[in-house]
């Protein structure tokens, strides 16, 4: 069960926050009573990232085009000045 930490308590007892996150699961940090951030163990974070990444089959069968995720971004090249012939 996740526990809520006020931001000042989280800062003052950061090591305890980390240990509690590792032992008990995600910990919620609040600012002025509003949920603001969550501290999770890195293994859990990586599992969540992996599950969120679409598989190739899902991309190919999707009704809308998703070419943004299939092609890597182009590198920006400097433009060269044209040579001057005299």
Secondary structure, 3 states (H helix, E strand, C coil): CCCEEEHHHHHHCHHHHHHHHHHHCCEEEEECCEEEEEECCHHHHHHHHHHHCCCHHHHHHCCCCCHHHHCCCCCCCCCCCCCCCC
